[in-house]
Amino acid sequence: MMEKQQYAVGDIVRMKKTHPCGSSEWEVLRTGMDFRLKCQGCGHLVMMPRTKFEKMVRAIVRTNGTPAE
């Protein structure tokens, strides 16, 4: 069984779909039942349920300011 990925405030994640501004990278501002994300291109803020977030995330780009392994 695959281990659940852990997400933390400050992580930069790459999503499957690009934002209309052209960026596909988002900063995690809040975790829990809902995730609050900030677009790294235009600064747009969105809230989405954890289930939708986990389906849409492709990779963690940076973990709290440090590059992911």
Buried (B, 14 or more C-beta within 10 A) or exposed (E): EEEEEEBEEEBBBBBEEEBEEEBBBBBBBEBEEEBBBBBBBEEBEEEBEEEEBEEBBEEBBBBEEEEEE
